[in-house]
Amino acid sequence: MADSTMHVSAETRDRLAAVAAARGMSLDAFLDSLADREENDLRLTRATAAFREVTRRPGVAEAFDRAFPDEAPASRDAAGRAA
């Protein structure tokens, strides 16, 4: 992969370099790991939204409980959802 140049303030560069050094990483390695974490957070945010949308549908939680009885939560709130 070809290298690129990014322009950030000296303060931002120094802050990122300090965090990288504290973790025993080069700035490049730290930025790569930071990008990986941020991409993962975005995927998790989208997956969480999709999960919440699906589980709001009537009958989905009950169907899950029937399919996986050993994983069903012990207590339920008034709406029948896991407390």
N, C-alpha and C positions, 0 to 999 in steps of 0.2 A: 504494500500500500504506500502511496506517495505521501510524503509529509506535507503539511499545510501550515500556514501561519495564521494565528488568531491575534487580534489586537484587544488587549484588556488593559485596564489601568495598572500601574506599577503596584498599587496597593492590593488589588485583586490577585495579581501574579504572586506577590510576596505571601499573601494569606494562603493561597493554594499550595505554594511551595513549602510553607511551614507545616501544613497538615500532611502533605506527602512525606516530608522528612520525618515527622513524628511517627508515621506509620512504617518507616523504613522503605519507602517507595520512591521511585523517580517521579517527577511531575507527570511525565507521559503515562506511566503505569497508573498513577493515581487518577488522572483524568479519564483513562480508559475504564477503570473500575467504577468511577463516578457515573460515567455514561451507562455502563451496564446496570447499575443500581437504579438509575432514573428510568431507563427503558423497562426494567422489571416492575417498578412502581406504577408506571403507566399501564402495563398489561394487567397488573393486579387490580388497579382502579376500574378498568373496563370489565374485568371478570367479576368483580364484586357487584358492579352495577347490573350486569346481566343476571347474576345469581339472585340479587334482590328482586329484580323484575320477575323472574320466573317463580320465585317462592311466594310472591304476592298473589299469584293466580289461585283461585279457589281450588282446593283439593290437592294441591301439590305437596304440601307438608304432610298431609295424611297419607298420600300415596307413598311418599318416602318412608314414613314410619311403618307402613305395611310391608314394603319391600326390604327394609333393613330393621327389623324389630329390635335387634340387640343394640343398635346405635341410637335408638330414639331416646330423647331426654326424659328424665324421670318426672319433671314438673312442667306444667303448661300454664300459660296465662289464660285470661278469660276468653281470648280469641282462639285458643287452641294451639298457640305457637309456643315453642320452647321458651321458657322463662330465663 
